Amino acid sequence: MSTQAPMEQPYPRPLSGAPVTELPSGLIPARAPLRGHTVELVPQDARLHAADLYAAGHDSGHFHGQSSNLDINPLMGVIEIGHIWFGPQLMRTRAATEALYLMIRHAMDDLGYRRMHWRCNSLNEKSRQAARRLGLRFEGVFYNHMIFKGKNRDTAWYSILDDEWPEVRAIFETWLDDANFNDEGVAQTSLLEMMSQRSPSQRGNQS
């Protein structure tokens, strides 16, 4: 008997051929710091950060993780968040969530991107749940998408669209608020549950 979990269903967004009246900015993310309430992101420099990142993976250090923007298409307003690695001190913390929020917010608000996506091995349930927790909606699977380390990889795709972003941003800000954390720094609400209760897609289906 198979023990594989039931297949996740793509989120039902209406198709749209609506005119794009506000074109993407055509800008790419700058190599500049992004500062939040509990965390600061800085452009990675191996000469400055390699030792700290090595230490973060083994004990401690000043820098505790990394994340990148990939698949950047500024003219189409499309960008990806990925190559995420957090050391033990950063894993499952408020700062880890805020770090990814800052990157998404920078792309969607500061640069005016229309689509933020996330892709991962379809068998990597931890990565898939992380995408859902951050408000990205499942789009489907690209089967036989890659050969990685000699094995087939089916790739699961998730995204946040520009019309969905204001509600996602508001949920992030509510969850990250100081009032949501007790004296030990533990969140009082589930971000995954909050994201799962979002409004249905408001995309138009005009042709």
PEBELCOR-V475886 format. One record per backbone hydrogen bond with DSSP energy under -1.0 kcal/mol. CO is the residue of the C=O (numbers start at 1). NH is the residue of the N-H. If there is no record, write none. Layout:
# PEBELCOR-V475886
co->CO nh->NH
co->CO nh->NH
This chain:
# PEBELCOR-V475886
co->11 nh->13
co->30 nh->32
co->34 nh->41
co->39 nh->36
co->41 nh->34
co->45 nh->48
co->45 nh->49
co->46 nh->50
co->49 nh->53
co->50 nh->54
co->51 nh->55
co->52 nh->56
co->53 nh->57
co->55 nh->58
co->55 nh->59
co->64 nh->87
co->66 nh->85
co->68 nh->82
co->70 nh->80
co->73 nh->77
co->73 nh->78
co->77 nh->114
co->77 nh->115
co->78 nh->73
co->79 nh->117
co->80 nh->70
co->82 nh->68
co->85 nh->66
co->87 nh->90
co->87 nh->91
co->90 nh->93
co->93 nh->97
co->94 nh->98
co->95 nh->99
co->96 nh->100
co->97 nh->101
co->98 nh->102
co->99 nh->103
co->100 nh->104
co->101 nh->105
co->102 nh->106
co->103 nh->107
co->104 nh->108
co->105 nh->109
co->105 nh->110
co->106 nh->111
co->107 nh->113
co->114 nh->162
co->115 nh->79
co->116 nh->160
co->117 nh->81
co->118 nh->158
co->120 nh->156
co->121 nh->124
co->123 nh->125
co->124 nh->128
co->125 nh->129
co->126 nh->130
co->127 nh->131
co->128 nh->132
co->129 nh->133
co->130 nh->134
co->131 nh->136
co->132 nh->135
co->137 nh->159
co->138 nh->11
co->140 nh->157
co->142 nh->155
co->146 nh->153
co->148 nh->151
co->151 nh->148
co->153 nh->145
co->153 nh->146
co->154 nh->122
co->155 nh->142
co->156 nh->120
co->157 nh->139
co->157 nh->140
co->158 nh->118
co->159 nh->137
co->160 nh->116
co->161 nh->164
co->161 nh->165
co->164 nh->168
co->165 nh->169
co->166 nh->170
co->167 nh->171
co->168 nh->172
co->169 nh->173
co->170 nh->174
co->171 nh->175
co->172 nh->176
co->177 nh->180
co->178 nh->181
co->180 nh->188
co->182 nh->185
co->186 nh->182
co->190 nh->194
co->191 nh->195
co->192 nh->196
co->195 nh->198
co->206 nh->17
